Amino acid sequence: MNLNLPNKLTLLRIALVPIFMVFLLLESLGDIGRYLALGVFILAAITDALDGYIARRDGLVTNLGKFIDPLADKLLVSAAFISLVDMQAISAWPAVIIISREFAVTGLRILAAAEGVVIAASNLGKYKTNAQIFSIIFLILGLPFANILLWAAVILTLISGLDYLLKSKELISE
């Protein structure tokens, strides 16, 4: 398979997910593990921004990229929130809301694709992603305002999910 640079960056993001989890959850590493996990998470988040930028800039958007990029995002965010629940840094309900929305929007996108319709990422979805990423970073570091960012991420997650649902109501009602 001939992979372009954006797709290689996306595959790197997927490969970073288990590394991130090992560093974060291996208690014997202590604080060093948390900082290593944070570095891996930030690197993965940067690849998310970079792969899309390069793909659009250089005309390298592919069907494979359209499939694996959102998958990589969902894997990274889900792994982070599940790990934070395991660490008892957050309760399970925000993670369930966030992960459920991701599955629901993915389902809508699959339904739309079957009808030949592409549901592009909305600005609300991009704000949601940024709120999730920053809340994860603050939670990993145990910084003040981490819970406020988490609430913001949950609210944006719900609003953007509702937005996708409303924009897809014709597909759903068929």
Steps between C-alpha positions, in 0.01 A plus 500: 500500500637838399432733792533875474643712782164599656393134518835404651452768766152365573634146534768636733222651713331160521831336595553761774173411678624187681834668579310791654291260708799302626679813616187640662379184672824330603507605864862395546603790274343755734511865396752428223247270336237773517733752333605247236132425435431870470782537246366209296147640519612846385703345217192303393284814516754686286491223238122547488535867407797438273359214293185692410695815417745315275223298331302813411803712411655242269180348361570167671152433632425129452213266581734315737579827676132590527446167675804467725535864613171512694566146624840604634345802673235285667756241611724765656223689680322182613825351632576820688159529665482129583848523654400806702198308634727207587730740685196644680590844369144535365173319552374270226202704384692774309701229325184311410336814362805591294563149367128443429485818294802387301333167419172673412663747261703218344176311447344804335803537274482133400128538426567813298786335309269213406274762342794668325494799735809631677449663839790739539641592838324808634657787688313380809666161457840668479431705814387180671822325405713788630306510827546125540874518429559787743287338769702178464828692527382691810363180657823308442694781664245541779482873429244741636200552272533147361144419606371824347665404172352153530151650547560724198606196298190307607270793414666555160487125441125497560435815295710385204338156514157661491615718210607192300173331585292797383701530179444128437129482583405434137737203485365363826136532401542305174 
